[in-house]
Amino acid sequence: MGQDVGPFHYWKSPEVVASFTKQEVQKGLKLADRGAKWDPPALDYLYEEGYSLQYPAIELHWKKPYLFQDLTASTGVYCRLNMYVTPKGNQGFKAHFDSHDVYVLQLRGSKHWKVYKQPPTLHDWPVSDWGDNKLEIVRQNVSFMKETALLIDVVLEEGDALYIPRGHLHEADCDGLDGSTHVTVGFMTMKVSDLIYVSLMTSLRSDKKFQENVASYRHLLRLHDLKIFLIEATSRTSALRRSALQFCVKGDRNCMTPSSLLQSLYDSTLLDFVSAGTMKDSLKKEMMSILTREGKMVLENGLAWRAKEMKKFVKLRKSASLSKLRPVTGGMQEKRKPREWNDE
């Protein structure tokens, strides 16, 4: 129905409160709060009411997630697997876009998908999902364009797959005779702005040669200030929003060597960062001279750190955190507020 609902709110719905004693409701709330993701009565109730059930990051709850491990190892990108179960005659999310590329894998039943052309109100390569208020403007734009905005109109049957590029508005109806189950594979890439931040962070903390070279300027290279600057720069510069894997030397399958284009992005971004400071111009030039001279090594430190973290993700997925790979763009996400019955 296009609105997030926490499963534990089953015990707060008017129908349930009216059907159970106060003690039973309180007991149900306590149980649900301890394990809200797996509250069977809540999930059954919501499904019967027409809600889609979302099981996020199922790779974290599977003993041997072969698909996750194979995809992540072969692509070098963290592949998040979300499962959706939708009752017949219903729709889960309203038309929306994702800030990452998605593969839809239809497991059971069928689902009618519509994918729209990228609307003019949305910039290239978004790094943030949008809340309903901003999305409604894009939906109205697509509605006004009608059929000219439609890129794909297809029914996925069991065994079918669909690729949806990041930033493309899409929606799906379960209008078949049965319910639908599908898994989305989200490719959670590290963006260029994240890599620049991680590269400097890693070099400042663990590279002795770099530490010695920037010792006189270390107090001016505050990571907190850099992160704030990169968040603003990422929102206005499309190249910083792209996947860092696009900017490695051609043929470097493991992405361990930065391309000349990535080095130029690093140089120009740090030049803007240093220029925005209040230090003397002569000091800025000295500082930039060192940062650009060491740029290739700094970026290689960041790429090596990324590769090391990716191996951890495959082996120790429960202790891995996507925020490590996306320290800048991860904080730019908008959050949807779940519905609560007692708000009404």
C-alpha positions in Angstrom: 0.0 0.0 0.0 3.0 2.2 -0.3 3.6 2.8 3.4 6.1 1.1 5.8 4.6 -0.7 8.8 6.6 -2.3 11.6 5.3 -5.8 12.2 5.1 -5.3 15.9 2.3 -2.8 15.4 0.0 -5.7 14.9 -0.6 -5.6 18.6 -1.6 -1.9 18.4 -4.2 -2.2 15.7 -7.8 -1.5 16.7 -9.1 -4.9 15.6 -6.5 -6.8 17.7 -6.8 -4.6 20.8 -10.6 -5.2 20.7 -10.2 -9.0 20.3 -7.7 -9.7 23.2 -7.5 -8.9 26.9 -5.3 -6.1 28.1 -2.9 -8.7 29.5 -2.7 -10.6 26.3 -1.9 -7.4 24.3 0.8 -6.4 26.7 2.4 -9.9 26.5 2.2 -9.8 22.7 3.9 -6.3 22.7 6.7 -7.6 24.9 7.3 -10.6 22.7 7.2 -8.5 19.5 9.6 -5.9 20.8 12.2 -8.6 21.5 11.9 -10.1 18.0 9.8 -7.8 15.8 11.2 -9.2 12.6 9.9 -12.7 13.3 6.5 -12.2 15.0 4.4 -14.8 13.1 0.9 -13.5 14.2 1.8 -10.0 13.1 3.1 -11.1 9.7 0.1 -13.3 9.1 -2.3 -10.5 10.0 -0.6 -7.9 7.9 -0.4 -10.3 4.9 -4.1 -11.0 5.1 -4.8 -7.3 5.3 -3.0 -6.8 1.9 0.4 -5.7 3.1 3.6 -6.9 1.3 6.1 -8.5 3.7 9.7 -7.3 3.3 12.6 -9.4 4.5 15.7 -7.2 4.2 19.2 -8.5 3.9 18.3 -12.2 3.9 21.9 -13.1 3.3 22.5 -12.3 7.0 20.0 -15.0 8.1 21.1 -17.9 5.9 23.8 -20.3 6.9 25.3 -20.7 3.4 24.1 -17.9 1.1 25.8 -19.1 -2.1 24.1 -16.6 -4.4 25.3 -13.7 -2.2 28.8 -15.1 -1.9 29.2 -15.8 -5.6 27.8 -12.5 -6.7 29.8 -10.4 -4.2 33.0 -12.3 -4.9 32.7 -12.1 -8.7 31.5 -8.5 -9.0 33.5 -7.0 -6.1 30.3 -5.2 -5.0 28.3 -6.0 -1.9 25.1 -7.6 -3.2 22.2 -7.1 -0.8 19.3 -9.6 -1.1 15.9 -8.4 0.0 12.9 -10.7 -0.3 9.3 -9.5 -0.9 6.1 -11.5 -0.4 3.0 -9.8 -1.8 -0.6 -11.0 -1.6 -2.7 -11.3 -4.8 -4.4 -8.1 -5.9 -2.1 -5.8 -4.1 0.9 -3.5 -4.6 3.8 -3.0 -2.2 5.7 0.2 -2.7 4.3 3.1 -4.7 6.3 4.2 -7.8 9.9 5.0 -6.5 13.5 4.7 -7.5 16.5 3.1 -5.8 19.9 4.7 -5.4 21.6 1.5 -6.5 21.2 -0.9 -9.5 18.7 -3.7 -8.9 18.1 -7.2 -10.3 14.6 -8.6 -9.6 14.5 -12.4 -9.4 10.9 -13.8 -9.5 10.7 -16.9 -7.4 7.0 -17.7 -7.0 3.8 -16.5 -8.7 3.9 -13.5 -11.1 4.2 -9.7 -10.8 3.5 -6.9 -13.2 6.4 -4.4 -13.4 6.5 -0.9 -14.9 9.8 0.9 -15.3 9.8 4.5 -16.3 12.4 6.7 -18.1 14.5 8.8 -15.8 12.4 11.9 -15.1 13.9 15.4 -15.7 13.3 16.3 -12.0 15.9 13.7 -10.9 19.7 14.2 -11.3 22.0 11.5 -12.7 23.2 8.7 -10.4 21.3 9.5 -7.2 23.0 8.4 -4.0 19.9 8.9 -1.8 16.4 7.4 -1.9 13.7 10.0 -1.5 10.8 10.3 0.9 7.2 10.5 -0.2 7.0 14.3 -0.3 9.7 14.6 -2.9 8.8 11.4 -4.7 5.2 12.6 -5.2 6.5 15.4 -7.5 8.3 12.9 -9.7 5.2 10.6 -9.7 3.1 13.5 -10.9 5.6 14.3 -13.6 5.6 10.7 -14.8 1.8 10.6 -14.7 1.6 13.8 -16.8 4.0 12.2 -19.4 1.8 9.0 -19.4 2.9 6.4 -21.9 5.9 8.4 -23.2 7.5 7.9 -19.8 7.1 4.1 -19.8 10.3 2.2 -20.6 9.3 -1.4 -19.6 5.9 -2.9 -19.1 6.2 -6.6 -18.4 4.8 -9.5 -16.3 7.6 -11.5 -14.6 6.8 -15.2 -14.2 8.6 -17.7 -12.0 12.3 -17.9 -13.1 12.3 -14.5 -14.9 14.7 -11.7 -14.0 14.6 -7.9 -14.6 17.4 -5.3 -14.4 16.4 -1.8 -13.2 19.2 0.8 -13.3 19.6 3.2 -10.4 17.5 6.3 -10.6 14.7 4.8 -12.7 11.2 5.1 -11.2 9.4 1.7 -11.0 6.4 0.0 -9.5 4.9 -3.5 -9.4 1.4 -5.0 -9.0 0.6 -8.5 -7.9 -2.5 -8.8 -10.2 -2.2 -12.5 -10.9 -4.3 -15.4 -9.4 -1.8 -16.0 -6.6 0.6 -14.2 -4.3 4.1 -13.3 -5.4 7.5 -13.8 -4.0 10.6 -12.2 -5.4 14.1 -11.3 -4.4 15.9 -8.0 -5.3 19.6 -8.0 -5.6 20.9 -4.5 -4.8 24.4 -3.7 -5.9 25.7 -1.5 -3.1 28.7 0.1 -4.6 31.3 2.5 -3.1 31.0 5.9 -4.7 33.9 8.1 -5.8 33.3 10.6 -2.9 33.4 7.6 -0.4 36.6 6.4 -1.9 38.3 9.8 -1.6 37.3 10.0 2.0 38.4 6.4 2.8 41.7 6.9 0.9 42.6 9.9 3.0 41.3 8.3 6.2 43.4 5.2 5.6 46.5 7.1 4.7 46.3 9.5 7.6 45.9 6.7 10.1 48.2 3.9 8.8 50.6 5.1 6.1 53.8 6.3 7.7 55.2 7.9 4.6 52.1 9.9 4.1 51.9 10.8 7.8 55.5 12.2 7.6 54.8 14.2 4.5 51.7 15.9 5.8 52.8 16.2 9.4 52.9 20.0 9.2 49.3 20.1 7.8 47.7 17.3 9.8 45.7 19.7 12.0 44.2 21.2 8.8 43.2 17.8 7.3 40.3 17.1 9.7 38.3 14.1 8.5 35.1 15.5 10.0 35.4 18.6 8.0 36.2 16.6 4.9 33.1 14.5 5.3 30.9 17.5 5.6 32.5 19.0 2.5 32.1 15.8 0.5 28.4 15.5 1.3 27.8 18.9 -0.2 30.1 18.3 -3.1 28.5 15.0 -3.9 25.1 16.5 -4.1 26.2 18.9 -6.9 28.9 16.9 -8.7 27.7 13.9 -10.7 31.1 12.3 -11.1 31.4 12.0 -7.3 28.1 10.1 -7.3 29.3 7.4 -9.6 30.6 4.0 -8.6 34.4 4.1 -7.8 34.7 0.8 -9.7 34.1 2.7 -12.9 37.4 4.6 -12.4 40.0 1.9 -12.1 42.5 1.0 -14.8 40.9 -0.9 -17.6 41.4 -4.7 -17.2 42.0 -4.3 -13.4 39.3 -6.8 -12.4 40.0 -6.3 -8.6 40.1 -2.5 -8.9 43.4 -1.9 -7.2 44.9 0.8 -9.5 43.2 4.2 -10.0 42.8 5.6 -13.5 44.1 9.0 -14.5 40.4 10.2 -14.5 40.0 9.1 -10.8 43.2 10.9 -9.9 42.0 14.1 -11.6 38.7 13.9 -9.6 40.7 13.4 -6.4 42.9 16.4 -7.2 40.1 18.7 -8.2 37.9 17.7 -5.2 40.8 18.2 -2.7 41.7 21.5 -4.4 38.1 22.7 -3.7 38.3 21.4 -0.1 41.6 23.2 0.6 40.6 26.3 -1.2 37.5 26.6 1.0 39.7 26.8 4.1 40.8 30.0 5.8 44.6 29.4 5.7 47.0 31.6 3.7 47.3 31.0 0.0 51.0 30.1 0.2 50.1 27.4 2.8 47.3 26.1 0.5 49.7 25.7 -2.4 52.2 23.8 -0.3 49.5 21.5 1.1 48.0 20.8 -2.4 51.4 20.1 -3.8 51.9 17.3 -1.3 48.3 15.9 -1.6 48.4 15.7 -5.4 52.0 14.4 -5.5 50.9 11.6 -3.2 47.5 11.2 -4.9 48.1 7.9 -6.6 49.5 6.2 -3.5 46.6 7.6 -1.4 44.0 6.3 -3.8 45.8 2.9 -3.9 45.6 2.8 -0.1 41.8 3.4 -0.3 41.3 0.8 -3.0 43.4 -1.8 -1.1 41.3 -1.1 2.0 38.1 -1.5 0.0 39.2 -4.9 -1.3 40.1 -6.1 2.2 36.7 -5.0 3.5 34.9 -6.8 0.6 36.6 -10.1 1.6 35.3 -9.6 5.2 31.9 -9.0 3.8 31.9 -12.4 2.1 33.3 -14.4 5.0 32.0 -12.5 8.1 28.9 -10.9 6.6 27.1 -10.4 10.0 29.8 -8.2 11.3 30.2 -6.2 8.1 28.6 -2.8 7.8 27.7 -1.0 4.6 28.4 2.3 6.3 32.1 1.5 6.2 32.0 1.3 2.4 29.8 4.4 2.1 30.9 6.8 4.9 29.8 9.8 2.9 26.9 8.8 0.8 25.4 6.5 3.4 24.6 9.5 5.6 22.7 11.2 2.7 19.8 8.7 2.8 16.3 9.9 3.6 14.3 7.8 6.0 10.7 6.8 5.6 8.6 7.0 8.8 6.7 3.7 9.4 3.0 3.9 10.1 1.8 3.5 13.7 -1.8 2.8 14.3 -1.8 4.7 17.6 -0.9 7.8 15.7 -4.5 7.9 14.3 
